[in-house]
């Protein structure tokens, strides 16, 4: 029974790591392809944050000690708090500039 639980946990971790990596790839492509600052902010915060959460959960599934899982939870919470705040500050700076942030 323990082998089945370990196998399911391993498969779930692989899937979550793959989803997280794919979301990070989508975020980097969005940063490259999108033209204005607001669209780039969206590409940098939404999929990248979800990608970090997926990778963090996958890593936590593989850890045996509660203290290690707690560190992963702290990383996830900090990512969820800081990415939207950074995007908000950047959005306000672009809004005050009056420029849409597009290419000239």
C-alpha positions in Angstrom: 0.0 0.0 0.0 2.9 2.4 0.8 4.3 1.8 -2.7 1.1 2.9 -4.3 1.0 6.1 -2.2 4.6 6.9 -3.1 3.9 6.2 -6.8 0.8 8.5 -6.8 2.8 11.2 -5.0 5.6 10.9 -7.5 3.2 11.2 -10.5 1.4 14.1 -9.0 4.8 15.9 -8.4 5.9 15.3 -12.0 2.6 16.6 -13.3 2.7 19.7 -11.1 6.4 20.4 -12.0 5.5 20.1 -15.7 2.6 22.5 -15.3 4.7 24.9 -13.4 7.5 24.8 -16.0 4.9 25.3 -18.8 3.4 28.3 -17.0 6.9 29.8 -16.5 7.5 29.3 -20.2 4.2 31.0 -21.1 5.1 33.9 -18.8 8.5 34.3 -20.5 7.0 34.2 -24.0 4.4 36.7 -22.9 7.1 39.1 -21.7 8.8 38.8 -25.0 5.8 39.0 -27.3 3.5 41.5 -25.7 3.9 45.1 -26.6 2.8 47.4 -23.8 3.8 47.5 -20.1 0.4 46.5 -18.7 0.2 43.4 -20.9 3.7 42.5 -19.9 2.8 43.0 -16.2 -0.1 40.5 -16.7 2.2 38.0 -18.3 4.8 38.4 -15.6 2.5 38.0 -12.6 -0.4 35.7 -13.4 1.2 32.6 -15.0 4.6 33.0 -13.2 2.9 33.1 -9.8 0.8 30.1 -10.6 3.9 28.3 -11.9 5.8 28.9 -8.7 2.8 27.7 -6.7 2.6 24.5 -8.8 6.3 23.8 -8.4 6.2 24.5 -4.7 3.3 22.1 -4.1 5.2 19.5 -6.2 8.3 20.0 -4.1 6.3 19.8 -0.8 4.8 16.5 -1.9 8.3 15.0 -2.0 9.5 16.3 1.3 9.3 14.1 4.4 9.8 16.7 7.2 7.2 19.2 8.3 9.9 21.9 8.7 10.9 21.6 5.1 7.2 21.7 3.9 6.8 24.9 6.1 9.7 26.6 4.2 8.0 25.8 0.9 4.7 27.2 2.2 6.5 30.4 3.2 8.0 30.7 -0.3 4.6 30.2 -1.9 2.9 32.8 0.4 5.7 35.3 -0.2 5.3 34.8 -4.0 1.5 35.3 -3.7 2.0 38.5 -1.7 4.9 40.2 -3.5 4.0 39.6 -7.2 0.7 41.4 -7.2 2.0 44.2 -5.0 5.0 44.7 -7.4 2.6 44.7 -10.4 0.4 47.2 -8.7 3.2 49.6 -8.0 4.5 49.2 -11.6 1.0 49.8 -12.9 0.6 53.0 -10.9 4.0 54.2 -12.1 3.0 53.6 -15.7 -0.4 55.3 -15.1 1.3 58.4 -13.6 3.6 58.6 -16.6 0.6 59.0 -18.9 2.3 56.8 -21.4 0.6 53.5 -22.2 4.0 51.9 -22.1 3.9 50.9 -25.8 6.8 50.9 -28.2 7.6 54.2 -29.8 
